[in-house]
Amino acid sequence: MSSYPVLPAIWIVALTALLVLIRVVALYRLLLRSGTGRIGPVLWRWGATTLAVILLVIAACRPGFDRDPGGPSADPVLDANVFFVVDRSVNARVEDFGDGKSRMSGMRADIGALIDRYPQARFALISFAAQATLDWPLSDDAAGLHSVVKGLSPYIAVPPDAFYQANAVAARDVLRAKVEQAAKTYPESQTLVFYLGTGAPGSRAAATSIELGRNKIAGGAVLGYGTAAGGPIPQGWVDGRKVYQPDPDGSGPLTSAIDETRLHDIAAQLDLRYVHRDGGPLPNGVALAVVGTGGTDPSAQLFGRMELYWVCTLIAAALLLAEGVLTVREYRRNRMSTRDVAR
């Protein structure tokens, strides 16, 4: 068993000493106020609350069991800044991915798989349609990003001509700024960019380049979603029936087909591989290992570790909850007794 305290050891020792002193003073005051016949219950409640405090201190020490040193060696440290550039325009609503699923569902699945492939990396999520926004700043909170990705969807509040306003390279300036910032903050790390989009078919935006200038990208990929035949763009639901965005020429629903020519151009500008996604798991080679140059990350030993702090916090929470219930009941009883005396 080992421990990885969340605070410096001297702080935990000082905090423990202070808490013990507070609990001893509390016991002394309780004994002074309690009658002879009530010492037993008082000691029980004091002991339970004190045990809860001790358990919280133990939880702060993060006890647990490390992975077996004699077992398989840990994976190399993947010291990388991973940027996801995601197309959330109306084109992502079209249901021609895999077995009739939306393009966005394929993007969500692929982002989740890529996050799992780089468990120790830092991630950022940039979304775009006509303009770009930073939906997730660069962070190593993979679990938190997983939750965000599960709820990722195409933009809902869009103008009627959103199909024509979509811009395949709208994320260029935001991506460039964030890549430059990451390079300054983590100079020893490598940058990976995964662009997930449809090529913005039908876009009336000026065709510009997404090339990032002097910024260096170590790897990544441009992932394209959709089919050449395309499909109608869902607009919403009316009376329980799905309706589609009408084509301005009145010929029927507006159709969105993948623009692979544009996606190939973006891949060439970023010097990345282009991969067309039509369902199934990510093909081999899309996510490559990136080993950091700074040696072994001390936090890597925490991966695969059996943590026990949650056991301590769970028991402490139960004890404190019981004390809270008893305190409320005692307060109400005393209040009722006071009312009876007043009468």
N, C-alpha and C positions, 0 to 999 in steps of 0.2 A: 504493500500500500504506500502511496505517496500523496503529497499535497502540493497545490499550486495556489497560494493565498492571493486573494484579489487585492489585498493591501500589503504594504511592507510589514514584515514580522514585528518590528518594534511598535507599529501602530496597533496591530492586533493585540499585542501584549498589554499595551497601555489601555486600550479599550476594554479588554477583559477585566483588568484590575479595577477600572472605574465602574463597570457594571456589577462586579462582585461587591464593591463597597456600597453601591446603591441598594442592592438587594439585602445586604446585612442590615443597613439602616432601616429599610422597609420592614424587615422581620422584627427588629427591636420595637418599632412603633406599633406594629400589630399586636405584639405580646403585651404591651402596656395597655392597649385598649380592650383586649379580649378578656373575657371572664375565664375562670378556671375550667369550666365545662366546655369551652369552645376552642381550647388550644389545639386539639386534634384536627378539626376541620381547617383551622387557620394554617397550620403547618402543611397540611396536604395542598391547599391552594397556593401557598407561598412556594412550596417545592415544585409544583407543576409549572408555575410561571418562571421560576428560576431555571428549571430544566429547559424550557422553551428558549430562554435567553442564551443558555450554554449551547444549545443545538444551533442557534443562528450564528454564534461565533465559530462553531465547528464548520458550518456550511461556508462561512467566509474563507475558511482555509482550503476549500475545495478538495476534500479527500477523495481518493479513487484508486483504481488499479490501472497501471500502465499496461500497454500492449506487451505481449510476451517478447522479451529481448531475444529469445532463441527462435522466434517464429520468423515468418517472411520479413524481409527488410522493407522499410517504409518506402513509399513512392518518392521520387525526387521532388524537391520543392519547386512548385510551378510559380515562379515569381513573375507574374504578368499582370498588366492592366488590360482588361477585356472590355471592349466597347461594343454594345449591341445598337445597331441603327435600324429601327423598325418602321416599316411603312404602315401607318394606321389610317390611310385614306379610305375612301369608299371602295376602292379596288380590293381591299382586304376582306370585304364582306362576301365576295363572290364564292359560291359553293362548288368549286371544281378541283378541290384538293383531295386526293385519295378517293375514298368511296363517298363522294358527295358531301364532304365536309368543307367548311369555310377555309379560305386561305389563312386567316388569322389563327385558326386552330392548329394548322401546321406550323406556323411561326412560334406559337406558344410551346408546342412540343419540342421543337428544335432548340429554342432558347433554354428550356429546362434541361435538355440533354447536354448542352454545352456548359451550363453552370456546373453540372455534376462532373463533367470532364476536367474542370479546373477548380477543384474544391478549395484550394488555398490562394486563389487569385483575387484580385479586386475587380469589381464590375461596375459599369455605368450603362444606363439605358437611355437612349435618345430616340424620341418618336418624331415622326414628321408626316405631313400631308402637303399643304401649301406652305407651311412654315414648320420649324422644328422647336421642340421643347426638351429639356432635360427632365425625364421622369424619375431617374434614380441616379443620384450623384455617386461618384466613384467610392466604393465601399467593399469591404470583404465580408459583409453580411449576406452570405449566399442564401440562408434560410429566409431572410426577409425579402430578398429579391424573388425567390420562388413564389412567395405569396402574392407579390405584385404582378408577376407574370401570369399567374393563374387567372387574374381578373382583367388581363389586358384585352382590349377590344378595339375595333375601328371607332373612330370619332363618330359621335351621334349628332351633336349640334353642328351641322354643316350647312353651307348655303346650297341653293338648288344647282349651281354650276360647279360643285365641289369636284366632280369628275374631271373637269377641264382645268381646274386650278391646281390640282396635285402636281407636285414638283419632285422628281426622283432624286434631285441633289439638294433639296431644301435643308438638309442637315449639315451641309458642308461647313458653314461658319461655326456652328456649335461644336461639331466634332473636332474641327481644327483647334479651337480654343481649349477644349478639354484635353486633347492629346498633348498639346504644348504644356498645359498646367501639370498633367500627370508626369511628363518627362522631367520637369523641374522638381517635383515633389519626390518622385521615386526614380532617380537617375540610373539606378542599377537594374531597373525592371524593363521588360520588353512589352511592346504594345501589340495587341491583337484587335482586329476590327472584323466584326461579323455584320454584314449588311443584309437585311432580310426585306425583300420588296418584290414589287410586281413590274417595275419599270415605268410606272405612271403612264399607262397607255391613254391616248387621247389628250395628254397634257398640252396646254397652250403656253406653258411657261417657256422662257428662253432656254435653249439647250446649252448649259454651261458645264464646266468640269468640276468634279468633286476632288480633284488632286489636292493633296494636303501640303504641298510645298516641300520645305526642308524637313518636315517631320518624317521619322522613320517608323514603318510598320513591319513588325517581325513576322506577322502571319495573320491568318484569318480566312475569310471566304465571303463571296457574294452569293447569297442563296436566293433563287428565283422561284416564285409561287404563281401558279396558274397554268392554263393550257392555251394553245394557239387558237382553239375554237372559242375559248372564253365562256362567259355565262352572264346572265342578267344580274344587275346590282340590286340586292334587297334594299327596300326603303323603309319598311316597317310592317306593322300588323294592323289590319282593319277588320273588326268583327271576327277575330280568331283566324283570319286568312292573311297569309303573307303577300304583300304587294311589292312590286318592283318599280324602280325609278324609270319613268318613261323617257324614251328618246325624244329630243326636241323636234325631230322631223315627223313625229307621229307614227312611225313605222312599228312601234311596239316597245318592249323594255330596252333600256340602254344596256349595251353589252360591253363587258370589260375583258380583254384578252391580254395575256402576258406580252410584254415588249422585251423580248430577249436581246434584241440588238442593243437597246439602251442598257440593259444589265451587263452585257458583255463589255460595253464601253466603260461602265463604272468599274468593273473588275480590272480592266486594263489600266485605268487611271490610278487605282489604288494598288496596282501590282499584286492582285489577289486572284485566286482560282474562282471560276464561276461554276456553280453546281445547281442544276435544275432539280427542284424538289417536287415529286409527284406522289408522295406518300411513303410510308415505311420509315425505318430508323435512318439516322444520318449515315451516309456511306463512309467507309474507312478513308482516312486521310484528310477529312474536313477539319477535325480537331487534332492538332499535333502537339506533342509534349514540348513545353518550354521550360528548360531548367535554368534557374536563376544563377547569376554569376557570383552572388554573395555568399555561397556556401549553404550550409544547412540552417533553416529557419528554426529558432528555438521553439516556436509555437507548433512546429510540425509534430512533435512528440505527443501533443494533445489529441491528435486525430486517432480514432480507434480506441480511446481511453474510456474505461468504465467509470463514469462520474457517480459519486454518492451524495453530493451536496443536496440533491433534490429530496432524498430520504429525510435528511435532517430538517429541511425547510417544511416538508409536508407534516412531520410530527409536530414541529413547533407551531405551525399554523393551526393544527387541531387543538393543541393545548391552549393557545391564546384565544381561540374561538370559544372553547369551553369556559375560560375565565371571563370572557366578555358576556356570555349568557348568564353566568352566575352573578356577575356584577349588576347587570340590568335587573335581574329578578330580585336581588337584594335591595336595589334602589327603589323599585316599585313597592316592595313589602314595607320598607321604612316610611315611604310616602303615605301609604295607606294607614300605617300605625299613627303617624302624625295627625292625619285627618280625624281618626277616631278619638285621639286625646283632645283635639280642639273642640269636638262636639260635647 
